[in-house]
Amino acid sequence: MGSTSKGVPIMPALVPQLEYLRTYSPVPIRIEHIRRGHHNAPYADRFTACIPCCLDHIKWDVVYNYQTPDLPPDVVFGADDQDFQPLLFVGDDNAAAQAAALGAWTILRDWTAKDYSRLLRFLLELRSLYLRHQRKRVEFVEDPRVRFEIGTISAMEGLEMRIFTGADRSEEVQFAIPLDIDLTQISRRLGTSSAKLWSGISLQVAFSLQRGQTFTGEKAPQLRLHAPPAMRDVFDVEDVKLPTWADRMCLMEYVPNVQDILKAQVREAITSVGMRRSFLEALGPVFGRPLELETNLFRRVSIMVTSGLFCFLIHFSLPTQFPKQQPTLTFQSSQHFDARGRPIMSRPYTEYPWSPRWEPSHMAQRIFEFALDECDKFKKYCNDILQQHR
């Protein structure tokens, strides 16, 4: 990572600092738009840091000076955060805020480019102060409902909150609530450390504000689950149907219901991995030995099938909700190629005999019978494509 996407060399002192940040950050900080200060500068010495906040990202510009690479960077906050003055938290009555402010001040005072960790540590201290700043803003919202919610959930570990201003200048109070879901088995299945799952599964709650910072009636908040992208191959929160928000419900009542649903579905997802394995093992006696098999999560397998003189591949793609949802099948000819030399593929097949209650061996047998019935149609489809290109 010695140059930008446009081929501009990155300031040498900055390169190891960015590599350290990307490798060791405990939260998903993204680095974007590495650039020069002006077009005649020999090095790119500034970038945009996307800092996680309430399950979203805020953007800060981090500005070095290539002529003085040993000095710490300036940080330019967003246009809506002009009142965020992090070093003034030194006099704050909150012990954690004081410690973060002193930590940031100390990092700046003792800055050395030879310590590659300082950039990451500095941004983490600023993030901690920013979250404290946003919490104080939310606490000043003069609305009984918000005050009640804060009073009941403020002690939750890892809770984040902020006032978010949209492009149309509308405002809402957002809460990011970490959910107590054990992801140890998912981590093992993914073959990665728990740190790669970041903070696990969280619930984002947004209450819309009207002008004057008052809520409208008892309108239900917007609710959305968030989870690390690494989880999607095992368990996708987009498939979870959240419980309905009832009238006069509060977060202390709602969150346990969500957690119970998620715990049950995470257990189902782990069970599904074992069921997928059993299904793929059952394919062998019917179809023969697979050409390719994904043996971590058992989501994909490719098998060669022969019908007379026609040979083709069947690619199986198993969903995370297997066997409730059946595999997607795609045929690929080993004898027919399009004008660009690519193997001719079928459409994805999802409509064929299937029941999640069948034994794996019966599932495999029914798919085999479907494939034999469908192969003549697929062969004709391949021949028709070749005729079109002659």
N, C-alpha and C positions, 0 to 999 in steps of 0.2 A: 504494500500500500504506500508506494513512494511518490505517486502522482495522482492528480485528479482525473476525472473522466474525460477532461479535455486535454490531458497530457501535460498539465502544468505541474512542475515539481512541488511537493509539499515541503514546507520548512523542515529541515532535518531534525531539529529538536522536538518538533511536534509529532513526528511519525511514531516513535515508541510510546508516547503518551496516549495517542489514539488507540494503538494496538493493546495497551494495557487496559484501557477503558472497555474496549469491546470484549476482552477476554474475561475480566474479573468483575464487571459491574453486577451487583446483586439485584438490580432492577433493569428493565429493558430500555436503556438509553440508546436512541438512534442518532447517528451522525449523518447530516445531510449538507449538501451545497458547500463543500470545501472549495475555497476560492481565494483570489488575490484581492488586495485592497484597491489596486488600480492596475490597468492593463500593462504598465511597464514594470511592475514588480516582478522580481525573479522567482519568488516563491508564493505559494498559496499559504496564507498564515491566519486564516479565519474560517469559521464554519458555523453551521446551525446545529444546536443540540436539541433534540426532541426529548423532553423530560416527562416521564410518566406522572400523571396527576389525575386522580379520580377515574382511573381506567381509560383515560384519554391521554393526549400529549399536549404540552405547551412548548412553544419554541423560543429558545434563547440564542442570541448571536454571541459567540465566543470569539473575541478579537485579540490576536497576538500582534506583535510587531516584528517582522523578520529581521529588522536592523538591531533589535535588542532581544534576542531569543531567550535570554536567561531571566527576563522579567515575567511576572504573572500576567495573565490575560485580563482584559476588561470583559464584562458580561453585560449585554444589552437585553433588558427584559421587554416583554410585549407592550404594545400601546395601551392595553387595558390594565397594566400593572405598574403605572407610574407611581402609585403610592406604596409599592413594595420596596422598602429600604432595609435590606437584611442585616446590615451591620449595626443598625440601631436597636436590634433585639438584645444587645448586650445589657441594656437596662430593663429588660422585660421581667415581669414577676414570675414567669414560668421557667422552672429550672432547666427543662429540656431545651427551650428556646435559647436561653442564655448560653448553655453548653454548645449548641450548634453555632451560634454567632461567634463565640470565642474561638471555636474550632476553625471556622472560616477565616477569622481574622489572623489566627496563628499560621494557617497554611499560607496566606498571602505574605505575612511578615517574614516567614522562613522559606519562601519559595526558592526552589532550585530545580532547574530543568533536568538535572541528573537523577532526580527522584521521579520516576515515571508515574507513580501512583498519585501524585499531587493533584493533577487535573481531575481525576475521578473523585478523589476525596473532597475536593473543593465543590464540585457539582452536587455531590450527595449532601453536603452540609447546606448548600443553598436550597436544595429541594426540601430538606427538612424544615428550613425556615419558611419556605414558600407555603408548605402545607399548614404550618402554624399560622401564617398570615391569613390564609383563606379560612381557616377555622374561626379566627377572630371575626372575620367579616360575616360569616354565617351566624355567629352568636349574636351579632348586632341586628339581625333581621327581626323586626318587631312584629312577629306573628305568633300567636299562641300555639298553633299547631307545630311550627318548626321548633319552637322552644321546647315543646313537649317531646318531640322526637329526639332532639339533641340530649335532653335530660335523661332519656331512657337508654340511649345507645352510645353515649359519649365514652363510656368506659371500655367499649369493645376494642380489643387489640388490633392494630392495623387499620382502624377506621380512618377514612379520608373524606373531606367535604370541601365544597367550594361554591362560589356564586359564578355561574357561567353566563356570559353575554353572547348571544347569537349574532349572526350577521345582520339581522333586522333590529338589533338592539334589544330584543326581548331577553328577559332574565329568568333563570331557574336556579334553584338550589339543588346541588347534586351530592349524593352520598355514595361512597364506594365501600361496601361492607364485605370483608373477607368471610367466607363460609367455612365452617368446620367440617371439611370433607377429607378423609384419609385417601391420599393419592399414592401411597407407597407401592401398591401392586401395579398401578398404571405406570409408575416410574420404572419398575423392574421390567415390565413388558416392553417399554420403549427402549430399554437398555441405556438409560441416561440417568444422570443424577437428579435428585429432587430439586436442586437449584435451578435446573433448566425449566422446571415448571413454574418458576418465579413464585408468585404469591398464591398459586392455586386458583380455585374457582371463586369468583366474587360476584356480588349482586350490585348493579348500578341502579340507583333510585333517583328520580328527578322530579321535583315539585316545581311547577310553573309559577312564576311570579308576575303579578300585574304591577303597573306603575305605582310607586309609593310602597313597594315591597309588602304587599298583602296578598294572601292566597285567595283564590275564588272558591268559596264554598268548601265542599268535601270531595272535590274532584280527585279521582284516583291518580297516583303518580305514574310516571312512565317507568317501566321495569325491564331490565335486561340483564341476562347472565353473560359473564365474560370468563374465558378460560384461555390458557396458553395455547398457541397454535399447535405445539408439539403433541397435545392431547388428542387431536382430531382423529388420528388413525385408530384410537381405541374408544374414545368417547367424545361426542360432539354436543356441546351444550345447545346448539341451534335446534337439536331434536327434542329438547326438553320443553314441555308445555307447563308454563308457570301457573300456579293456582290463582284463581280470581281474587282480586282485591275487593273485599266486602266493605260495605258502608261502615264508617267509623272505625275501621281497622287501623292498627298502628304497626310500626316496623318490628317492635318487640314481639308482637303476635304473629306477624307474617313470616319473618326470617326462619323460625324453627320449622314451619311447614315446608318452606323451600328446601331446607337442609334435609329433612326426612325424605322428600322426593328424590333429591340428588343422590343421597346415600344408597337408596334402593336401585337407582338406575346405574350408578357406578358399579354396584355389585353385579347387575345384569350384564354390563359391558365386559367385566372380567370373565364372567361365566361364558359369554359369547365367544371369547378367544378360544376357550377349550372346545366349544361346540364347532367352531370353524375348523379347528385342527382335526376333530373326529370326521368331519365331512370330507376334508381334503384327503385324509387317509382312506376313506371309503371309495374315492374315485379310482384309486390304483387298481383294485381287482376288476373293475368294469372297463376302464379306459386304457389301462396300462400305465407304465411309469411316466411321470410328468417330465416335460423338458425343462421347465423352470418352476420353482416353488419358493415362495417367500415364507420363511420358517420362523419369523419373529412374532408377527401378529396374525399370520395365516390369512392375509387379505387377497392374495393373488396367486394364481397358478395357470400355467399354459400346458396344454396336452395336445399331442398329435393324434389325429383320427384319420382312418383310411376307409373309404367306401368304394369298393371296386378298384379302379385305377386313379381315383380322385383322392388326393391327400390335402388335408387342411388342418389348421390349428384352431383350437378353442381356447380363448382367454377367459378365465373366470375372475370376476371382481366381486369380493364378498363385502357387504356393508357391515358397519359396526353393529347394526341391530339384527344381525343374523341370529337365529333363523326366522325371526318375525318378517324380515324382508329377505327376499330370495336373491341369489347371486345374479349379476349381470353377465351375460355371455356375449362374446364377440367372436365371429368366425374370421379366419385369415387364410386365404388360399396360399399354398406353397408352390402353385403352378401357374398362377395368373398374376400379371403385373400391369400397372397402368402405363400411360405414355411417359411418365417420369421414372419408371423403373421401381415403383413402390408396390408392395404386395396389395392386392385388392382385399378390402375389409368389408364385412357385413355391417348392417345396422346393429345397435345393441339390442339384445333379446332380453326382455324381462317378463314376457307373457308366455309361460309354459306351465305344465302341471307342477304344482308345488303345494306342500302343506308343512308348516313348521312342526307339526306333530309327528311326521314320518321319521322313521329311523334313518340315519345317514346313508346306509346301504340302499334303502329304497329311494331316497332323494337322488343318489348317483345313478341308479338304474333308470329312473324316469327321465333324467336329463340325457342319458345316453340314447334312449329311445327317441326323444325329441330331436337330438342332433342327427340321427340317421334319417328321420322323416324330413328334416329341413335341408339336408346336405344337397339334395337334387335341385332344390330351388336356389340354393346359394351357388351351385355350379353353373346353373343357367344364368344367374345374375352376373357371374364373372365372365362367361362367354359373351353375353350381351355387351358388356363394357368393352371387351376386346374388339367386337365388331364395330362399335362406334368409332374406334380410333384407327380403323383401317381405311 
